[in-house]
Amino acid sequence: MKEKQLPSDDSMVDTDLTLGNVDEKPNLVVHRSSFKDLFAFTRPRHVLVIFCALATSLLVAAGRTTYAVLLGKVFEVVAQWGAGSLDPADFLSQITQWSIYFVLLGAAMWLVCSIDIALWVVTGELRARTAREILFSSLLGKSTAWHDLRMDGMASLMVGIHT
């Protein structure tokens, strides 16, 4: 009996699975991942969300740098007061001014960090959805014989994915 070769359209693993060798493990050739594989499930409509997430990440980094600068200014005022070059009224005035800046920075950072984490979660969920859709459509495109010949229970996996 002539063995029939099943098509393999997996992008990461090539298999040589024939109908005649059901009990044998398929020959697997694993390919090395590259940097572009990180974006395998990124679609053009996802790029705007990714750029917005990168922009908010830059704002978060700028906010943390600003916090360090403001903290340095407060220590500068404290050092001047400790050296005796500021009277208590000026010290209180300057500390109050820098404290207001801290409150404003804290509120802005709270807002920007919330938007940042939300955008990164949305980005991940969009890619996960794309991966699920591609995987499911790929599994639906396989022949029934391919599913039946899998040793690791593809039938139950298909039922689990579909429901």
PyMOL commands that place a pseudoatom at each C-alpha (Angstrom):
pseudoatom trace, name=CA, resn=MET, resi=1, chain=A, elem=C, hetatm=0, pos=[0.000, 0.000, 0.000]
pseudoatom trace, name=CA, resn=LYS, resi=2, chain=A, elem=C, hetatm=0, pos=[1.348, 3.404, -0.954]
pseudoatom trace, name=CA, resn=GLU, resi=3, chain=A, elem=C, hetatm=0, pos=[1.783, 5.799, 1.983]
pseudoatom trace, name=CA, resn=LYS, resi=4, chain=A, elem=C, hetatm=0, pos=[-0.008, 9.116, 1.610]
pseudoatom trace, name=CA, resn=GLN, resi=5, chain=A, elem=C, hetatm=0, pos=[1.912, 12.258, 2.703]
pseudoatom trace, name=CA, resn=LEU, resi=6, chain=A, elem=C, hetatm=0, pos=[-0.103, 14.770, 4.755]
pseudoatom trace, name=CA, resn=PRO, resi=7, chain=A, elem=C, hetatm=0, pos=[0.514, 18.462, 4.138]
pseudoatom trace, name=CA, resn=SER, resi=8, chain=A, elem=C, hetatm=0, pos=[2.246, 20.410, 6.850]
pseudoatom trace, name=CA, resn=ASP, resi=9, chain=A, elem=C, hetatm=0, pos=[1.555, 24.131, 7.039]
pseudoatom trace, name=CA, resn=ASP, resi=10, chain=A, elem=C, hetatm=0, pos=[3.085, 24.760, 10.472]
pseudoatom trace, name=CA, resn=SER, resi=11, chain=A, elem=C, hetatm=0, pos=[5.476, 27.697, 10.299]
pseudoatom trace, name=CA, resn=MET, resi=12, chain=A, elem=C, hetatm=0, pos=[7.711, 26.773, 13.248]
pseudoatom trace, name=CA, resn=VAL, resi=13, chain=A, elem=C, hetatm=0, pos=[7.831, 22.966, 13.045]
pseudoatom trace, name=CA, resn=ASP, resi=14, chain=A, elem=C, hetatm=0, pos=[8.114, 20.790, 9.948]
pseudoatom trace, name=CA, resn=THR, resi=15, chain=A, elem=C, hetatm=0, pos=[6.720, 17.275, 10.281]
pseudoatom trace, name=CA, resn=ASP, resi=16, chain=A, elem=C, hetatm=0, pos=[6.980, 14.219, 8.103]
pseudoatom trace, name=CA, resn=LEU, resi=17, chain=A, elem=C, hetatm=0, pos=[3.778, 12.439, 9.096]
pseudoatom trace, name=CA, resn=THR, resi=18, chain=A, elem=C, hetatm=0, pos=[2.447, 9.694, 6.903]
pseudoatom trace, name=CA, resn=LEU, resi=19, chain=A, elem=C, hetatm=0, pos=[-0.673, 7.632, 7.237]
pseudoatom trace, name=CA, resn=GLY, resi=20, chain=A, elem=C, hetatm=0, pos=[1.360, 4.432, 7.440]
pseudoatom trace, name=CA, resn=ASN, resi=21, chain=A, elem=C, hetatm=0, pos=[3.372, 5.187, 10.593]
pseudoatom trace, name=CA, resn=VAL, resi=22, chain=A, elem=C, hetatm=0, pos=[0.711, 6.109, 13.159]
pseudoatom trace, name=CA, resn=ASP, resi=23, chain=A, elem=C, hetatm=0, pos=[2.598, 4.722, 16.182]
pseudoatom trace, name=CA, resn=GLU, resi=24, chain=A, elem=C, hetatm=0, pos=[5.872, 6.469, 15.456]
pseudoatom trace, name=CA, resn=LYS, resi=25, chain=A, elem=C, hetatm=0, pos=[6.742, 9.995, 16.572]
pseudoatom trace, name=CA, resn=PRO, resi=26, chain=A, elem=C, hetatm=0, pos=[6.984, 12.428, 13.654]
pseudoatom trace, name=CA, resn=ASN, resi=27, chain=A, elem=C, hetatm=0, pos=[10.383, 13.807, 12.662]
pseudoatom trace, name=CA, resn=LEU, resi=28, chain=A, elem=C, hetatm=0, pos=[10.497, 17.320, 14.117]
pseudoatom trace, name=CA, resn=VAL, resi=29, chain=A, elem=C, hetatm=0, pos=[12.806, 20.021, 12.843]
pseudoatom trace, name=CA, resn=VAL, resi=30, chain=A, elem=C, hetatm=0, pos=[12.785, 22.986, 15.222]
pseudoatom trace, name=CA, resn=HIS, resi=31, chain=A, elem=C, hetatm=0, pos=[13.732, 26.359, 13.787]
pseudoatom trace, name=CA, resn=ARG, resi=32, chain=A, elem=C, hetatm=0, pos=[15.553, 29.029, 15.819]
pseudoatom trace, name=CA, resn=SER, resi=33, chain=A, elem=C, hetatm=0, pos=[13.465, 32.049, 16.716]
pseudoatom trace, name=CA, resn=SER, resi=34, chain=A, elem=C, hetatm=0, pos=[14.457, 35.462, 15.454]
pseudoatom trace, name=CA, resn=PHE, resi=35, chain=A, elem=C, hetatm=0, pos=[13.614, 38.992, 16.562]
pseudoatom trace, name=CA, resn=LYS, resi=36, chain=A, elem=C, hetatm=0, pos=[10.913, 39.341, 13.928]
pseudoatom trace, name=CA, resn=ASP, resi=37, chain=A, elem=C, hetatm=0, pos=[9.129, 36.312, 15.412]
pseudoatom trace, name=CA, resn=LEU, resi=38, chain=A, elem=C, hetatm=0, pos=[8.173, 38.535, 18.355]
pseudoatom trace, name=CA, resn=PHE, resi=39, chain=A, elem=C, hetatm=0, pos=[5.910, 40.382, 15.952]
pseudoatom trace, name=CA, resn=ALA, resi=40, chain=A, elem=C, hetatm=0, pos=[4.509, 37.356, 14.139]
pseudoatom trace, name=CA, resn=PHE, resi=41, chain=A, elem=C, hetatm=0, pos=[0.997, 38.028, 15.441]
pseudoatom trace, name=CA, resn=THR, resi=42, chain=A, elem=C, hetatm=0, pos=[1.151, 41.809, 15.136]
pseudoatom trace, name=CA, resn=ARG, resi=43, chain=A, elem=C, hetatm=0, pos=[-1.146, 43.198, 12.481]
pseudoatom trace, name=CA, resn=PRO, resi=44, chain=A, elem=C, hetatm=0, pos=[-0.947, 46.668, 10.900]
pseudoatom trace, name=CA, resn=ARG, resi=45, chain=A, elem=C, hetatm=0, pos=[-3.985, 47.796, 12.895]
pseudoatom trace, name=CA, resn=HIS, resi=46, chain=A, elem=C, hetatm=0, pos=[-2.071, 47.006, 16.128]
pseudoatom trace, name=CA, resn=VAL, resi=47, chain=A, elem=C, hetatm=0, pos=[0.805, 49.373, 15.326]
pseudoatom trace, name=CA, resn=LEU, resi=48, chain=A, elem=C, hetatm=0, pos=[-1.011, 52.507, 16.530]
pseudoatom trace, name=CA, resn=VAL, resi=49, chain=A, elem=C, hetatm=0, pos=[-1.709, 50.935, 19.916]
pseudoatom trace, name=CA, resn=ILE, resi=50, chain=A, elem=C, hetatm=0, pos=[1.919, 49.785, 20.200]
pseudoatom trace, name=CA, resn=PHE, resi=51, chain=A, elem=C, hetatm=0, pos=[3.230, 53.274, 19.397]
pseudoatom trace, name=CA, resn=CYS, resi=52, chain=A, elem=C, hetatm=0, pos=[0.839, 54.818, 21.942]
pseudoatom trace, name=CA, resn=ALA, resi=53, chain=A, elem=C, hetatm=0, pos=[2.058, 52.310, 24.550]
pseudoatom trace, name=CA, resn=LEU, resi=54, chain=A, elem=C, hetatm=0, pos=[5.669, 53.179, 23.738]
pseudoatom trace, name=CA, resn=ALA, resi=55, chain=A, elem=C, hetatm=0, pos=[4.878, 56.897, 24.016]
pseudoatom trace, name=CA, resn=THR, resi=56, chain=A, elem=C, hetatm=0, pos=[3.278, 56.459, 27.446]
pseudoatom trace, name=CA, resn=SER, resi=57, chain=A, elem=C, hetatm=0, pos=[6.267, 54.370, 28.531]
pseudoatom trace, name=CA, resn=LEU, resi=58, chain=A, elem=C, hetatm=0, pos=[8.511, 57.272, 27.543]
pseudoatom trace, name=CA, resn=LEU, resi=59, chain=A, elem=C, hetatm=0, pos=[6.295, 59.627, 29.564]
pseudoatom trace, name=CA, resn=VAL, resi=60, chain=A, elem=C, hetatm=0, pos=[6.571, 57.331, 32.589]
pseudoatom trace, name=CA, resn=ALA, resi=61, chain=A, elem=C, hetatm=0, pos=[10.367, 57.331, 32.243]
pseudoatom trace, name=CA, resn=ALA, resi=62, chain=A, elem=C, hetatm=0, pos=[10.378, 61.131, 31.933]
pseudoatom trace, name=CA, resn=GLY, resi=63, chain=A, elem=C, hetatm=0, pos=[8.173, 61.380, 35.020]
pseudoatom trace, name=CA, resn=ARG, resi=64, chain=A, elem=C, hetatm=0, pos=[10.564, 59.252, 37.052]
pseudoatom trace, name=CA, resn=THR, resi=65, chain=A, elem=C, hetatm=0, pos=[13.468, 61.420, 35.915]
pseudoatom trace, name=CA, resn=THR, resi=66, chain=A, elem=C, hetatm=0, pos=[11.501, 64.534, 36.837]
pseudoatom trace, name=CA, resn=TYR, resi=67, chain=A, elem=C, hetatm=0, pos=[10.856, 63.037, 40.276]
pseudoatom trace, name=CA, resn=ALA, resi=68, chain=A, elem=C, hetatm=0, pos=[14.597, 62.616, 40.809]
pseudoatom trace, name=CA, resn=VAL, resi=69, chain=A, elem=C, hetatm=0, pos=[15.230, 66.234, 39.744]
pseudoatom trace, name=CA, resn=LEU, resi=70, chain=A, elem=C, hetatm=0, pos=[12.492, 67.543, 42.062]
pseudoatom trace, name=CA, resn=LEU, resi=71, chain=A, elem=C, hetatm=0, pos=[13.875, 65.517, 44.926]
pseudoatom trace, name=CA, resn=GLY, resi=72, chain=A, elem=C, hetatm=0, pos=[17.295, 67.043, 44.261]
pseudoatom trace, name=CA, resn=LYS, resi=73, chain=A, elem=C, hetatm=0, pos=[15.774, 70.535, 44.415]
pseudoatom trace, name=CA, resn=VAL, resi=74, chain=A, elem=C, hetatm=0, pos=[14.168, 69.753, 47.763]
pseudoatom trace, name=CA, resn=PHE, resi=75, chain=A, elem=C, hetatm=0, pos=[17.489, 68.497, 49.130]
pseudoatom trace, name=CA, resn=GLU, resi=76, chain=A, elem=C, hetatm=0, pos=[19.134, 71.660, 47.817]
pseudoatom trace, name=CA, resn=VAL, resi=77, chain=A, elem=C, hetatm=0, pos=[16.640, 73.790, 49.787]
pseudoatom trace, name=CA, resn=VAL, resi=78, chain=A, elem=C, hetatm=0, pos=[17.167, 71.656, 52.900]
pseudoatom trace, name=CA, resn=ALA, resi=79, chain=A, elem=C, hetatm=0, pos=[20.951, 72.002, 52.523]
pseudoatom trace, name=CA, resn=GLN, resi=80, chain=A, elem=C, hetatm=0, pos=[20.644, 75.780, 52.196]
pseudoatom trace, name=CA, resn=TRP, resi=81, chain=A, elem=C, hetatm=0, pos=[18.497, 75.911, 55.337]
pseudoatom trace, name=CA, resn=GLY, resi=82, chain=A, elem=C, hetatm=0, pos=[20.940, 73.666, 57.174]
pseudoatom trace, name=CA, resn=ALA, resi=83, chain=A, elem=C, hetatm=0, pos=[23.823, 75.956, 56.168]
pseudoatom trace, name=CA, resn=GLY, resi=84, chain=A, elem=C, hetatm=0, pos=[21.913, 78.910, 57.595]
pseudoatom trace, name=CA, resn=SER, resi=85, chain=A, elem=C, hetatm=0, pos=[21.461, 80.813, 54.332]
pseudoatom trace, name=CA, resn=LEU, resi=86, chain=A, elem=C, hetatm=0, pos=[17.625, 80.555, 54.463]
pseudoatom trace, name=CA, resn=ASP, resi=87, chain=A, elem=C, hetatm=0, pos=[15.354, 81.853, 57.185]
pseudoatom trace, name=CA, resn=PRO, resi=88, chain=A, elem=C, hetatm=0, pos=[12.408, 79.668, 58.281]
pseudoatom trace, name=CA, resn=ALA, resi=89, chain=A, elem=C, hetatm=0, pos=[9.814, 81.641, 56.261]
pseudoatom trace, name=CA, resn=ASP, resi=90, chain=A, elem=C, hetatm=0, pos=[11.768, 81.259, 52.997]
pseudoatom trace, name=CA, resn=PHE, resi=91, chain=A, elem=C, hetatm=0, pos=[12.439, 77.601, 53.774]
pseudoatom trace, name=CA, resn=LEU, resi=92, chain=A, elem=C, hetatm=0, pos=[8.727, 76.932, 54.334]
pseudoatom trace, name=CA, resn=SER, resi=93, chain=A, elem=C, hetatm=0, pos=[7.794, 78.868, 51.188]
pseudoatom trace, name=CA, resn=GLN, resi=94, chain=A, elem=C, hetatm=0, pos=[10.204, 76.939, 48.968]
pseudoatom trace, name=CA, resn=ILE, resi=95, chain=A, elem=C, hetatm=0, pos=[9.337, 73.550, 50.472]
pseudoatom trace, name=CA, resn=THR, resi=96, chain=A, elem=C, hetatm=0, pos=[5.646, 74.313, 49.957]
pseudoatom trace, name=CA, resn=GLN, resi=97, chain=A, elem=C, hetatm=0, pos=[6.324, 75.199, 46.322]
pseudoatom trace, name=CA, resn=TRP, resi=98, chain=A, elem=C, hetatm=0, pos=[8.253, 71.963, 45.671]
pseudoatom trace, name=CA, resn=SER, resi=99, chain=A, elem=C, hetatm=0, pos=[5.600, 69.942, 47.543]
pseudoatom trace, name=CA, resn=ILE, resi=100, chain=A, elem=C, hetatm=0, pos=[2.926, 71.289, 45.195]
pseudoatom trace, name=CA, resn=TYR, resi=101, chain=A, elem=C, hetatm=0, pos=[5.089, 70.197, 42.251]
pseudoatom trace, name=CA, resn=PHE, resi=102, chain=A, elem=C, hetatm=0, pos=[5.373, 66.727, 43.818]
pseudoatom trace, name=CA, resn=VAL, resi=103, chain=A, elem=C, hetatm=0, pos=[1.594, 66.456, 44.159]
pseudoatom trace, name=CA, resn=LEU, resi=104, chain=A, elem=C, hetatm=0, pos=[1.062, 67.523, 40.551]
pseudoatom trace, name=CA, resn=LEU, resi=105, chain=A, elem=C, hetatm=0, pos=[3.725, 65.111, 39.339]
pseudoatom trace, name=CA, resn=GLY, resi=106, chain=A, elem=C, hetatm=0, pos=[2.189, 62.302, 41.399]
pseudoatom trace, name=CA, resn=ALA, resi=107, chain=A, elem=C, hetatm=0, pos=[-1.270, 62.907, 39.927]
pseudoatom trace, name=CA, resn=ALA, resi=108, chain=A, elem=C, hetatm=0, pos=[0.135, 63.056, 36.393]
pseudoatom trace, name=CA, resn=MET, resi=109, chain=A, elem=C, hetatm=0, pos=[2.175, 59.881, 36.944]
pseudoatom trace, name=CA, resn=TRP, resi=110, chain=A, elem=C, hetatm=0, pos=[-0.886, 58.077, 38.331]
pseudoatom trace, name=CA, resn=LEU, resi=111, chain=A, elem=C, hetatm=0, pos=[-2.832, 58.953, 35.188]
pseudoatom trace, name=CA, resn=VAL, resi=112, chain=A, elem=C, hetatm=0, pos=[-0.016, 58.208, 32.729]
pseudoatom trace, name=CA, resn=CYS, resi=113, chain=A, elem=C, hetatm=0, pos=[0.947, 54.914, 34.432]
pseudoatom trace, name=CA, resn=SER, resi=114, chain=A, elem=C, hetatm=0, pos=[-2.699, 53.789, 34.349]
pseudoatom trace, name=CA, resn=ILE, resi=115, chain=A, elem=C, hetatm=0, pos=[-2.942, 54.569, 30.647]
pseudoatom trace, name=CA, resn=ASP, resi=116, chain=A, elem=C, hetatm=0, pos=[0.437, 52.902, 30.061]
pseudoatom trace, name=CA, resn=ILE, resi=117, chain=A, elem=C, hetatm=0, pos=[-0.516, 49.600, 31.670]
pseudoatom trace, name=CA, resn=ALA, resi=118, chain=A, elem=C, hetatm=0, pos=[-3.912, 49.641, 29.952]
pseudoatom trace, name=CA, resn=LEU, resi=119, chain=A, elem=C, hetatm=0, pos=[-2.302, 50.137, 26.533]
pseudoatom trace, name=CA, resn=TRP, resi=120, chain=A, elem=C, hetatm=0, pos=[0.206, 47.317, 27.093]
pseudoatom trace, name=CA, resn=VAL, resi=121, chain=A, elem=C, hetatm=0, pos=[-2.601, 44.979, 28.205]
pseudoatom trace, name=CA, resn=VAL, resi=122, chain=A, elem=C, hetatm=0, pos=[-4.635, 45.899, 25.111]
pseudoatom trace, name=CA, resn=THR, resi=123, chain=A, elem=C, hetatm=0, pos=[-1.579, 45.295, 22.921]
pseudoatom trace, name=CA, resn=GLY, resi=124, chain=A, elem=C, hetatm=0, pos=[-1.050, 41.847, 24.424]
pseudoatom trace, name=CA, resn=GLU, resi=125, chain=A, elem=C, hetatm=0, pos=[-4.714, 40.938, 24.149]
pseudoatom trace, name=CA, resn=LEU, resi=126, chain=A, elem=C, hetatm=0, pos=[-4.829, 41.981, 20.486]
pseudoatom trace, name=CA, resn=ARG, resi=127, chain=A, elem=C, hetatm=0, pos=[-1.854, 39.761, 19.700]
pseudoatom trace, name=CA, resn=ALA, resi=128, chain=A, elem=C, hetatm=0, pos=[-3.289, 36.883, 21.720]
pseudoatom trace, name=CA, resn=ARG, resi=129, chain=A, elem=C, hetatm=0, pos=[-6.575, 37.176, 19.829]
pseudoatom trace, name=CA, resn=THR, resi=130, chain=A, elem=C, hetatm=0, pos=[-4.751, 37.168, 16.510]
pseudoatom trace, name=CA, resn=ALA, resi=131, chain=A, elem=C, hetatm=0, pos=[-2.738, 34.107, 17.581]
pseudoatom trace, name=CA, resn=ARG, resi=132, chain=A, elem=C, hetatm=0, pos=[-5.911, 32.271, 18.621]
pseudoatom trace, name=CA, resn=GLU, resi=133, chain=A, elem=C, hetatm=0, pos=[-7.643, 33.098, 15.346]
pseudoatom trace, name=CA, resn=ILE, resi=134, chain=A, elem=C, hetatm=0, pos=[-4.677, 31.976, 13.241]
pseudoatom trace, name=CA, resn=LEU, resi=135, chain=A, elem=C, hetatm=0, pos=[-4.204, 28.781, 15.256]
pseudoatom trace, name=CA, resn=PHE, resi=136, chain=A, elem=C, hetatm=0, pos=[-7.875, 27.884, 15.192]
pseudoatom trace, name=CA, resn=SER, resi=137, chain=A, elem=C, hetatm=0, pos=[-8.254, 28.533, 11.466]
pseudoatom trace, name=CA, resn=SER, resi=138, chain=A, elem=C, hetatm=0, pos=[-5.099, 26.483, 10.848]
pseudoatom trace, name=CA, resn=LEU, resi=139, chain=A, elem=C, hetatm=0, pos=[-6.489, 23.592, 12.882]
pseudoatom trace, name=CA, resn=LEU, resi=140, chain=A, elem=C, hetatm=0, pos=[-9.818, 23.798, 11.082]
pseudoatom trace, name=CA, resn=GLY, resi=141, chain=A, elem=C, hetatm=0, pos=[-7.997, 23.656, 7.753]
pseudoatom trace, name=CA, resn=LYS, resi=142, chain=A, elem=C, hetatm=0, pos=[-6.316, 20.363, 8.599]
pseudoatom trace, name=CA, resn=SER, resi=143, chain=A, elem=C, hetatm=0, pos=[-7.805, 17.132, 7.323]
pseudoatom trace, name=CA, resn=THR, resi=144, chain=A, elem=C, hetatm=0, pos=[-9.603, 14.792, 9.688]
pseudoatom trace, name=CA, resn=ALA, resi=145, chain=A, elem=C, hetatm=0, pos=[-6.845, 12.211, 9.257]
pseudoatom trace, name=CA, resn=TRP, resi=146, chain=A, elem=C, hetatm=0, pos=[-4.255, 14.695, 10.527]
pseudoatom trace, name=CA, resn=HIS, resi=147, chain=A, elem=C, hetatm=0, pos=[-6.261, 15.237, 13.724]
pseudoatom trace, name=CA, resn=ASP, resi=148, chain=A, elem=C, hetatm=0, pos=[-6.875, 11.533, 14.218]
pseudoatom trace, name=CA, resn=LEU, resi=149, chain=A, elem=C, hetatm=0, pos=[-3.179, 10.657, 13.806]
pseudoatom trace, name=CA, resn=ARG, resi=150, chain=A, elem=C, hetatm=0, pos=[-1.987, 13.061, 16.514]
pseudoatom trace, name=CA, resn=MET, resi=151, chain=A, elem=C, hetatm=0, pos=[-0.663, 11.214, 19.566]
pseudoatom trace, name=CA, resn=ASP, resi=152, chain=A, elem=C, hetatm=0, pos=[-1.356, 14.007, 22.028]
pseudoatom trace, name=CA, resn=GLY, resi=153, chain=A, elem=C, hetatm=0, pos=[-5.128, 14.197, 21.819]
pseudoatom trace, name=CA, resn=MET, resi=154, chain=A, elem=C, hetatm=0, pos=[-5.939, 16.801, 19.196]
pseudoatom trace, name=CA, resn=ALA, resi=155, chain=A, elem=C, hetatm=0, pos=[-9.614, 15.864, 19.215]
pseudoatom trace, name=CA, resn=SER, resi=156, chain=A, elem=C, hetatm=0, pos=[-10.043, 16.960, 22.815]
pseudoatom trace, name=CA, resn=LEU, resi=157, chain=A, elem=C, hetatm=0, pos=[-7.997, 20.090, 22.156]
pseudoatom trace, name=CA, resn=MET, resi=158, chain=A, elem=C, hetatm=0, pos=[-10.279, 21.076, 19.297]
pseudoatom trace, name=CA, resn=VAL, resi=159, chain=A, elem=C, hetatm=0, pos=[-13.357, 20.624, 21.481]
pseudoatom trace, name=CA, resn=GLY, resi=160, chain=A, elem=C, hetatm=0, pos=[-11.709, 22.704, 24.237]
pseudoatom trace, name=CA, resn=ILE, resi=161, chain=A, elem=C, hetatm=0, pos=[-10.780, 25.524, 21.842]
pseudoatom trace, name=CA, resn=HIS, resi=162, chain=A, elem=C, hetatm=0, pos=[-14.152, 25.560, 20.146]
pseudoatom trace, name=CA, resn=THR, resi=163, chain=A, elem=C, hetatm=0, pos=[-16.202, 25.835, 23.359]
for i in range(1, 163): cmd.bond("trace and resi %d" % i, "trace and resi %d" % (i + 1))
show_as sticks, trace
zoom trace
